[in-house]
Structure formats: C-alpha cells, structure tokens
Amino acid sequence: DPYNVVEMAIKIAAEQYKAEDAIKARDAAVQRLTDAYISIEQKLKIIGRLEDQHQTFDLLMKSSCKSPKEPAGVSSSLLEVDKQQTGTAELEGLVDDLRREIKLLKETTAAVECDSSQALNESATKSQFTPPALSRTSSDLSVMSFAHNLICFQVVSSAPSEEAEDIINARNKLLAALPLPEEAPDDALKPIIIPTSYVNLYEFLASVPGVSFNFLSSYGVLHQPTTSWCPQREEHGYYLTPVFKCNTNPRVTTAHRWAATDVMSKICKPAECFYNKDGVWFYAGVYKAFRLDDLTVIEWEALSSETTQAIVKETIEGRKNTSAQNIYEVSQLYAAGALKVAVIALQCVGFNQSMYHLLLEHASK
C-alpha cells in the first residue's frame, strides 16, 4: 500500500526535522556557555589587576603614615612585598579553582552533547510519532510539505533554502532514511543485453519462459533523463513526470486541450521495475512509489537540457502536428511555473533474485 509508505516517510521526516532543530538549539546553548566562560576569565584578570592596584595603594598610604624613627623606606618595601605575595597567592589560588571548575563544566557539556546527539539519532530512527489519518482520495498529497506542517517547534525553524542543490539534498536525505529490503544485492547490477532480434523490452520479456501475463501488464519502466538515484542509498530514488499534458481532440485535429494526469499511474502499486541507462536495460527491483513536493522553478532551471526536453516531449506526446514553436512555448510555461512537474519517490521494497538471474540467462542465449 503506497499510503503506508507515505505515513512512514512523514514519521521519518518529522523526527529528522525535530532532531536537526534540537541539535541547533543545543549548539547555540553550548556556544553561549563558552562565551560566558571566556567572559568570566577576562573579568577575573581585570579583578586581579584591580586588587593589585588597590593593595599597592593601601601600602603606600600606610607607609606615608609611619613614624619618622622607623626606617620607612625599608619597612614599606618589605610590607609591600609581603602583602603583594600574599594577595597574589590568594588570587592565583582563586583563579586556579575557577579554571578547574570551567574545565569540568566544559567536559560535562561535551559528554552531554555526545549523549544528546546519540539520543536524537535514535529518536529519528525509532519514532513514536503518530500522524493524523490521511485521505486515500487526496490527489495533491505532498509528503515533505505535509510532514513539515505537522511539526510544532519550540525553537524557531530556519527558513527553507531557495537553492536547487539544497532542495535536492533535502529530498535525498528523506530517501536515505527509508529502509532497504533484506534481499537487496550487494554487488553492482549487471546489464541485460537484449538481443537485436527483439524489437523492444516488452517483446523480450514476453519471450522469457515462466513470465506471467500479470508481470507483463504491471512492470514499470524508468529512463535515465528523468530518473535520479539517492547518492547515500542508490536503491532508492525518484523520477519526474508532467502534472498536465496536452492532447489533440480526436474529432477536431486543430483543437487541443490540457488535462491533469494521474502521476502515479506508472507505478500505482509495488511492481518490478526496469531502468534504461545509455540504451542498456537493468533490472532494478520491486518498487513502491509515493509523491513528494513538486519540482520548483529553481530546480527546473538547474535541470540538464536532456531532462527538460524529455519532460516537454512527454507533455505534448498526445498532441498532433507539433512544431518547434510549440516545444518552445511549453518550455517557457515550465520555466515560468505555469506547468508543474511531479516528483515521485521510488522506494525499493524487494529484489527478485530468481527473476534477475532468469533475465540475464535468457539474454545471453
């Protein structure tokens, strides 16, 4: 059920946001304590200098009041030296005590910081957070924005970054938190070299002995230009697909209409997926899909020309008599944010080892 995956993603995202802001608040508190320690040491030095000046002044005042019969110069010098040594020793002892206390506080703070970091990491992975019930009829479900709205911070959260790289990193961070299936392969996937006698992937799969009709009618296809894989966990990723598509009226070939598409139709339930990279096919595994925040205009500008062309081509593939002007106009609509691109997360939930080896063996024949 893809909605179970959505709820799990919301839990993970919520706890990660809490942990990150708690760590920021803790770091700020530690920095304030450090500044306070430095200030105390500076104040102690100033107090020490003032004490020395005060003692010296007292000695001079007492020396001026001594009897003429008494060798004032010698007595005052001895008294001044004696008191200075006594006062200096006392102040040095006080400063040493304070420094020991500061060192102890710093060590305690470091230990607390380490324990706090471990506790926050455990909290992020073993969440007891329970989100409210989700509507299964919602067509605008957005995991990251919905999860962010569920969180109540006592510490003010920083504004989200407007840089494309930061948005992509945040998306990959969410994907990296998803669990991996136990049967995921450790080695790199081997390509499936389809013989030239087969026209396409479907024809090749149909010729594999033991492949059922249900498999042929439900497998998913992912292409390199519109698919990205998580750097931390390459088993998970996401693909881009248009939210709206343009189609030509079958009765009037000069009339065109825009309509919202079912962005989850490619992988509407857990399915075997194949990935095409540089014209070579790979068996990727069994994947569940759920929708993330739509692509931003800033991210669109950062996409490669190959990716934007693939999205535009998919947007108007149902339109007849397309021209270069039509392609340019659609590109401008995306650049302005008038047309949206859906981001569909791909969570690997299984890997059919027997199917993988069967396909490799059949391709080698």
C-alpha positions as CSV (number, residue, x, y, z in Angstrom):
1,D,0.0,0.0,0.0
2,P,1.8,3.2,-1.1
3,Y,-0.1,5.2,1.7
4,N,1.7,3.1,4.3
5,V,5.0,4.3,2.8
6,V,3.7,7.9,2.9
7,E,2.9,7.6,6.5
8,M,6.3,6.1,7.3
9,A,8.0,8.9,5.3
10,I,6.1,11.5,7.2
11,K,7.2,10.0,10.5
12,I,10.8,9.9,9.5
13,A,10.8,13.5,8.1
14,A,9.1,14.8,11.2
15,E,11.6,13.3,13.6
16,Q,14.5,14.4,11.5
17,Y,13.3,18.0,11.5
18,K,12.9,17.8,15.3
19,A,16.3,16.3,15.7
20,E,18.0,18.9,13.5
21,D,16.4,21.8,15.3
22,A,17.1,20.4,18.7
23,I,20.8,20.0,17.8
24,K,20.9,23.6,16.5
25,A,19.4,24.8,19.8
26,R,21.9,22.7,21.8
27,D,24.8,24.0,19.8
28,A,23.6,27.6,20.4
29,A,23.4,27.0,24.1
30,V,26.9,25.5,24.2
31,Q,28.2,28.5,22.3
32,R,26.6,30.8,24.8
33,L,28.2,28.9,27.7
34,T,31.6,29.0,26.0
35,D,31.2,32.8,25.6
36,A,30.3,33.1,29.3
37,Y,33.4,31.1,30.3
38,I,35.6,33.4,28.3
39,S,34.0,36.4,29.8
40,I,34.5,35.1,33.3
41,E,38.2,34.5,32.7
42,Q,38.5,38.1,31.3
43,K,36.7,39.5,34.3
44,L,38.9,37.6,36.7
45,K,42.0,39.1,35.1
46,I,40.6,42.5,35.4
47,I,39.7,41.9,39.1
48,G,43.2,40.6,39.7
49,R,44.8,43.8,38.3
50,L,42.4,46.0,40.3
51,E,43.2,44.1,43.5
52,D,46.9,44.5,42.9
53,Q,46.5,48.2,42.4
54,H,44.3,48.6,45.5
55,Q,46.8,46.7,47.7
56,T,49.7,48.8,46.3
57,F,47.7,52.0,47.1
58,D,47.0,50.8,50.6
59,L,50.7,50.0,51.2
60,L,51.7,53.5,50.0
61,M,49.1,55.1,52.3
62,K,50.3,53.1,55.3
63,S,53.9,53.9,54.5
64,S,53.2,57.6,54.5
65,C,51.7,57.4,57.9
66,K,54.6,55.6,59.6
67,S,56.8,57.2,62.4
68,P,59.9,59.2,61.4
69,K,62.0,57.0,63.7
70,E,61.1,53.9,61.7
71,P,63.0,53.3,58.5
72,A,60.0,54.0,56.4
73,G,61.6,53.0,53.1
74,V,62.8,49.6,54.2
75,S,59.6,48.8,56.2
76,S,57.3,49.9,53.5
77,S,59.2,47.9,50.9
78,L,59.1,44.8,53.0
79,L,55.5,45.2,53.9
80,E,54.5,45.9,50.3
81,V,56.4,42.8,49.0
82,D,54.9,40.6,51.7
83,K,51.3,41.7,51.1
84,Q,51.7,41.5,47.3
85,Q,53.0,38.0,47.6
86,T,50.1,37.0,49.9
87,G,47.5,38.7,47.8
88,T,48.9,37.2,44.6
89,A,49.0,33.7,46.0
90,E,45.4,34.0,47.2
91,L,44.2,35.3,43.8
92,E,46.2,32.7,41.9
93,G,44.5,30.0,44.0
94,L,41.1,31.5,43.3
95,V,41.8,31.7,39.5
96,D,43.1,28.1,39.5
97,D,39.9,27.0,41.3
98,L,37.7,28.8,38.8
99,R,39.7,27.4,35.8
100,R,39.3,23.8,37.2
101,E,35.5,24.5,37.5
102,I,35.4,25.8,34.0
103,K,37.3,22.8,32.6
104,L,35.0,20.4,34.5
105,L,31.9,22.2,33.1
106,K,33.3,22.0,29.5
107,E,34.0,18.3,29.9
108,T,30.5,17.7,31.3
109,T,29.0,19.8,28.4
110,A,30.9,17.7,25.8
111,A,29.7,14.5,27.4
112,V,26.1,15.7,27.4
113,E,26.4,16.9,23.8
114,C,27.6,13.4,22.7
115,D,24.8,11.6,24.6
116,S,22.3,14.1,23.3
117,S,23.4,13.5,19.7
118,Q,23.1,9.7,20.1
119,A,19.6,10.1,21.7
120,L,18.4,12.3,18.9
121,N,19.7,9.9,16.2
122,E,17.9,7.0,17.9
123,S,14.7,9.2,18.2
124,A,14.9,9.9,14.4
125,T,15.0,6.2,13.6
126,K,12.7,4.8,16.3
127,S,9.9,7.3,16.1
128,Q,6.8,7.1,18.2
129,F,5.3,10.0,16.3
130,T,1.7,9.3,15.1
131,P,0.4,11.4,12.2
132,P,-3.3,12.1,11.7
133,A,-5.2,9.9,9.3
134,L,-4.5,10.5,5.6
135,S,-7.2,10.7,3.0
136,R,-6.8,8.0,0.4
137,T,-8.7,10.1,-2.2
138,S,-6.3,13.0,-2.0
139,S,-4.6,13.8,-5.3
140,D,-2.4,16.6,-4.0
141,L,-0.5,14.7,-1.4
142,S,2.9,16.1,-0.7
143,V,4.9,14.2,1.9
144,M,7.6,16.8,2.7
145,S,5.3,19.8,3.0
146,F,2.6,17.9,4.9
147,A,5.2,16.5,7.3
148,H,6.6,19.9,7.9
149,N,3.2,21.3,8.8
150,L,2.7,18.6,11.4
151,I,5.7,19.6,13.4
152,C,5.5,22.0,16.3
153,F,8.8,23.5,17.3
154,Q,9.7,25.4,20.5
155,V,12.8,26.6,18.7
156,V,12.2,28.8,15.7
157,S,12.9,26.8,12.5
158,S,15.2,28.5,9.9
159,A,13.6,29.4,6.5
160,P,13.9,26.8,3.8
161,S,16.7,27.2,1.4
162,E,16.0,28.6,-2.1
163,E,19.0,26.9,-3.7
164,A,18.3,24.0,-6.1
165,E,21.2,22.0,-4.6
166,D,19.8,22.3,-1.0
167,I,16.3,21.2,-2.1
168,I,17.7,18.2,-3.9
169,N,19.9,17.3,-0.8
170,A,16.8,17.5,1.4
171,R,14.9,15.2,-0.9
172,N,17.8,12.7,-1.0
173,K,18.1,12.9,2.8
174,L,14.4,11.8,3.1
175,L,15.0,8.9,0.7
176,A,18.2,7.8,2.5
177,A,16.1,7.4,5.7
178,L,13.9,4.8,4.0
179,P,14.7,1.1,4.9
180,L,16.3,-1.3,2.5
181,P,14.9,-4.7,1.7
182,E,16.9,-7.6,3.1
183,E,17.3,-9.2,-0.4
184,A,18.9,-6.2,-2.0
185,P,22.0,-7.2,-4.0
186,D,25.4,-6.1,-2.6
187,D,27.2,-6.1,-6.0
188,A,26.6,-3.8,-8.9
189,L,23.7,-4.7,-11.2
190,K,24.6,-6.5,-14.4
191,P,23.1,-5.1,-17.6
192,I,20.5,-7.1,-19.6
193,I,21.8,-7.1,-23.1
194,I,18.7,-7.6,-25.2
195,P,19.5,-9.4,-28.5
196,T,18.8,-7.5,-31.6
197,S,16.2,-9.9,-32.7
198,Y,13.8,-8.4,-30.2
199,V,12.2,-5.0,-31.1
200,N,11.7,-3.7,-27.5
201,L,11.8,-4.7,-23.8
202,Y,8.2,-5.9,-23.8
203,E,8.9,-8.4,-26.7
204,F,12.0,-9.6,-24.9
205,L,10.1,-10.1,-21.6
206,A,7.3,-11.9,-23.3
207,S,9.7,-14.4,-24.7
208,V,11.2,-15.3,-21.2
209,P,9.9,-18.7,-20.1
210,G,7.9,-18.5,-16.9
211,V,7.0,-14.8,-17.1
212,S,3.3,-14.4,-16.3
213,F,0.8,-12.1,-18.0
214,N,0.4,-10.2,-14.8
215,F,4.1,-9.4,-14.8
216,L,3.9,-8.1,-18.4
217,S,1.0,-5.9,-17.6
218,S,2.3,-4.3,-14.4
219,Y,6.1,-3.8,-14.7
220,G,7.4,-0.2,-14.6
221,V,9.9,1.5,-16.9
222,L,12.4,4.2,-15.7
223,H,14.5,6.3,-18.1
224,Q,17.9,7.9,-17.3
225,P,17.0,11.6,-18.2
226,T,14.0,11.7,-15.8
227,T,15.2,9.4,-13.0
228,S,17.6,10.2,-10.2
229,W,19.0,7.9,-7.6
230,C,19.9,8.8,-4.0
231,P,23.7,9.1,-3.5
232,Q,23.5,7.7,0.0
233,R,21.3,4.8,-0.9
234,E,21.3,4.1,-4.6
235,E,18.5,1.6,-4.3
236,H,16.0,4.5,-3.7
237,G,15.4,7.4,-6.0
238,Y,12.7,9.5,-7.7
239,Y,11.5,10.3,-11.2
240,L,10.0,13.4,-12.8
241,T,6.7,13.4,-14.7
242,P,4.4,16.1,-16.0
243,V,1.3,17.0,-13.9
244,F,-0.5,18.3,-17.1
245,K,-0.4,17.0,-20.6
246,C,-1.7,18.4,-23.9
247,N,-3.8,16.2,-26.2
248,T,-5.4,16.7,-29.5
249,N,-9.2,16.3,-29.9
250,P,-9.7,13.1,-31.9
251,R,-12.7,14.7,-33.7
252,V,-11.1,18.1,-34.4
253,T,-7.3,17.8,-35.1
254,T,-6.8,21.5,-34.8
255,A,-8.3,21.6,-31.3
256,H,-6.0,20.9,-28.3
257,R,-6.8,20.5,-24.7
258,W,-4.9,20.4,-21.4
259,A,-5.8,17.9,-18.7
260,A,-4.3,16.8,-15.4
261,T,-2.7,13.4,-15.5
262,D,-2.5,10.5,-12.9
263,V,1.1,11.0,-12.0
264,M,1.1,7.7,-10.0
265,S,-0.1,5.6,-13.0
266,K,3.4,4.4,-13.9
267,I,3.9,2.6,-10.6
268,C,0.5,2.6,-8.9
269,K,1.3,-0.4,-6.7
270,P,4.5,-2.4,-5.9
271,A,5.9,-3.5,-9.2
272,E,9.0,-4.9,-10.9
273,C,10.9,-2.0,-12.5
274,F,13.4,-1.8,-15.3
275,Y,15.9,1.1,-15.7
276,N,17.3,2.2,-19.1
277,K,20.7,3.9,-19.0
278,D,22.5,4.8,-22.2
279,G,20.3,2.4,-24.2
280,V,21.1,-0.5,-21.9
281,W,18.4,-2.1,-19.7
282,F,18.8,-3.1,-16.0
283,Y,16.5,-4.9,-13.7
284,A,16.1,-2.5,-10.7
285,G,13.9,-4.5,-8.3
286,V,10.5,-4.2,-6.8
287,Y,9.4,-0.6,-6.1
288,K,6.7,1.4,-4.3
289,A,6.0,4.9,-5.3
290,F,4.8,8.0,-3.4
291,R,4.6,11.6,-4.3
292,L,6.9,14.3,-2.9
293,D,6.8,18.1,-3.3
294,D,6.5,19.2,-7.0
295,L,9.6,20.4,-8.7
296,T,10.4,24.1,-8.1
297,V,11.1,26.7,-10.8
298,I,14.7,27.0,-9.5
299,E,15.2,23.2,-9.8
300,W,13.8,23.4,-13.4
301,E,16.4,25.9,-14.3
302,A,19.1,23.6,-12.9
303,L,18.0,20.5,-14.9
304,S,20.0,19.4,-17.9
305,S,18.7,20.1,-21.4
306,E,18.3,16.4,-21.9
307,T,15.9,16.2,-18.9
308,T,13.9,19.2,-19.8
309,Q,13.5,18.1,-23.4
310,A,12.3,14.6,-22.2
311,I,9.7,16.2,-19.9
312,V,8.5,18.6,-22.6
313,K,8.3,15.7,-25.1
314,E,6.2,13.7,-22.7
315,T,4.0,16.7,-22.0
316,I,2.9,17.0,-25.7
317,E,3.2,13.4,-26.8
318,G,-0.6,13.3,-27.2
319,R,-0.7,16.4,-29.4
320,K,-0.6,16.1,-33.2
321,N,1.3,18.4,-35.6
322,T,3.7,19.7,-33.0
323,S,6.3,22.3,-34.1
324,A,9.4,23.9,-32.7
325,Q,7.3,26.8,-31.6
326,N,5.0,24.5,-29.6
327,I,8.0,23.0,-27.8
328,Y,9.5,26.4,-27.0
329,E,6.1,27.6,-25.6
330,V,5.8,24.6,-23.4
331,S,9.3,25.0,-22.1
332,Q,8.6,28.7,-21.3
333,L,5.4,27.6,-19.3
334,Y,7.6,25.3,-17.2
335,A,10.2,28.0,-16.7
336,A,7.5,30.4,-15.5
337,G,6.0,27.9,-13.1
338,A,2.7,27.7,-15.0
339,L,3.2,24.0,-15.7
340,K,4.2,21.7,-12.8
341,V,6.5,18.7,-12.7
342,A,5.6,16.0,-10.2
343,V,8.4,14.3,-8.2
344,I,7.6,10.7,-7.5
345,A,9.7,8.9,-4.9
346,L,10.9,5.3,-5.6
347,Q,11.3,3.1,-2.6
348,C,12.9,-0.3,-3.2
349,V,10.9,-2.9,-1.2
350,G,12.3,-6.1,-2.8
351,F,14.6,-7.7,-5.3
352,N,13.6,-10.8,-7.2
353,Q,16.8,-12.7,-7.4
354,S,15.3,-15.6,-9.4
355,M,13.8,-13.2,-12.0
356,Y,17.1,-11.2,-12.2
357,H,19.2,-14.3,-13.0
358,L,16.5,-15.7,-15.3
359,L,16.6,-12.5,-17.4
360,L,20.4,-12.5,-17.5
361,E,20.4,-16.1,-18.6
362,H,17.8,-15.6,-21.3
363,A,19.6,-12.5,-22.7
364,S,22.8,-14.5,-23.0
365,K,21.2,-17.1,-25.2
